[in-house]
């Protein structure tokens, strides 16, 4: 699990535009005027949201809307998830792998212990 986040940090530093750095700072999604007071999500929650949403398989555009991410953010997260074997993409359809489903299970059980 640690390897996934170190790869994410390396990919995150590759972002070059100011707009992308304004959205993700210290691995957190910050509120913007377009957010309308939505709660901030950290990268772990976003990764799990993507994996949960893509369980049955769906197109990238639908995934982007359901996970509430920009196209640039989605590309970054899909790269990290696919490099670690948690997500697979065939003919434009993105689907969570068995390893990805196990990751979600472990993450949710850890959250249960931390927040209970």
C-alpha positions as CSV (number, residue, x, y, z in Angstrom):
1,X,0.0,0.0,0.0
2,X,2.9,2.4,0.7
3,X,4.3,1.8,-2.8
4,X,1.1,3.0,-4.3
5,X,1.3,6.3,-2.5
6,X,5.0,6.8,-3.3
7,X,4.2,6.3,-7.0
8,X,1.3,8.8,-6.6
9,X,3.7,11.4,-5.1
10,X,6.1,11.0,-8.0
11,X,3.3,11.4,-10.5
12,X,1.9,14.3,-8.6
13,X,5.2,16.2,-8.9
14,X,5.1,15.9,-12.7
15,X,2.1,18.2,-12.9
16,X,3.3,21.4,-14.4
17,X,0.4,23.8,-14.6
18,X,-0.6,26.2,-11.8
19,X,-4.2,25.1,-12.0
20,X,-3.4,21.5,-11.2
21,X,-1.2,22.5,-8.2
22,X,-4.0,24.8,-7.0
23,X,-6.4,21.8,-6.9
24,X,-4.1,19.3,-5.2
25,X,-1.8,20.7,-2.5
26,X,-0.2,18.3,0.0
27,X,-2.4,15.5,-1.4
28,X,-5.7,17.1,-0.5
29,X,-8.5,18.5,-2.7
30,X,-9.1,22.1,-1.5
31,X,-12.3,23.9,-1.7
32,X,-12.7,26.3,-4.6
33,X,-15.7,28.6,-5.4
34,X,-17.0,25.8,-7.7
35,X,-17.0,23.3,-4.8
36,X,-20.0,24.9,-3.1
37,X,-18.7,23.8,0.4
38,X,-18.1,20.2,-0.5
39,X,-16.0,18.2,2.0
40,X,-12.4,17.8,1.2
41,X,-11.2,14.3,0.2
42,X,-7.7,13.1,0.5
43,X,-6.0,10.9,-2.1
44,X,-6.8,7.7,-0.3
45,X,-10.5,8.4,-0.4
46,X,-10.4,9.4,-4.0
47,X,-8.5,6.2,-4.9
48,X,-11.1,4.1,-3.1
49,X,-14.0,6.1,-4.7
50,X,-12.6,5.4,-8.2
51,X,-12.2,1.7,-7.4
52,X,-15.7,1.4,-6.0
53,X,-17.2,3.2,-8.9
54,X,-15.4,1.2,-11.6
55,X,-16.3,-2.2,-10.1
56,X,-18.7,-3.2,-12.9
57,X,-16.7,-1.4,-15.6
58,X,-17.5,2.0,-17.1
59,X,-16.2,4.5,-19.6
60,X,-13.7,7.1,-18.4
61,X,-16.1,10.0,-18.9
62,X,-18.8,8.4,-16.7
63,X,-16.1,7.6,-14.1
64,X,-14.9,11.2,-14.1
65,X,-18.4,12.5,-13.4
66,X,-19.3,10.0,-10.8
67,X,-16.0,10.3,-8.9
68,X,-16.3,14.1,-9.2
69,X,-12.8,14.6,-10.7
70,X,-11.4,16.8,-13.5
71,X,-10.0,15.1,-16.5
72,X,-6.4,15.9,-15.4
73,X,-7.0,14.5,-12.0
74,X,-8.6,11.4,-13.4
75,X,-5.7,10.7,-15.7
76,X,-3.3,10.9,-12.8
77,X,-5.3,8.6,-10.6
78,X,-5.9,6.1,-13.4
79,X,-2.2,6.0,-14.1
80,X,-1.4,5.2,-10.5
81,X,-4.1,2.6,-10.1
82,X,-3.3,0.8,-13.4
83,X,0.5,0.8,-12.7
84,X,-0.2,-1.0,-9.5
85,X,-2.6,-3.5,-11.0
86,X,-5.7,-2.2,-9.2
87,X,-7.5,-1.1,-12.3
88,X,-7.6,-2.4,-15.9
89,X,-8.6,-0.7,-19.1
90,X,-9.9,-2.5,-22.2
91,X,-11.4,-0.7,-25.2
92,X,-12.1,2.4,-23.2
93,X,-13.8,0.6,-20.4
94,X,-12.2,0.9,-17.0
95,X,-12.7,-1.9,-14.5
96,X,-11.5,-2.7,-11.0
97,X,-9.4,-5.8,-10.7
98,X,-9.5,-8.5,-8.0
99,X,-6.5,-6.9,-6.4
100,X,-8.3,-3.5,-6.5
101,X,-11.4,-5.0,-4.8
102,X,-9.1,-6.4,-2.1
103,X,-7.5,-3.0,-1.7
104,X,-10.9,-1.4,-1.1
105,X,-11.8,-4.1,1.5
106,X,-8.5,-3.5,3.4
107,X,-8.9,0.3,3.2
108,X,-12.4,0.2,4.6
109,X,-11.5,-2.2,7.4
110,X,-8.6,0.1,8.4
111,X,-10.9,3.1,8.3
112,X,-13.3,1.3,10.5
113,X,-10.7,0.7,13.2
114,X,-9.2,4.2,12.9
115,X,-12.6,6.1,13.1
116,X,-14.4,3.8,15.6
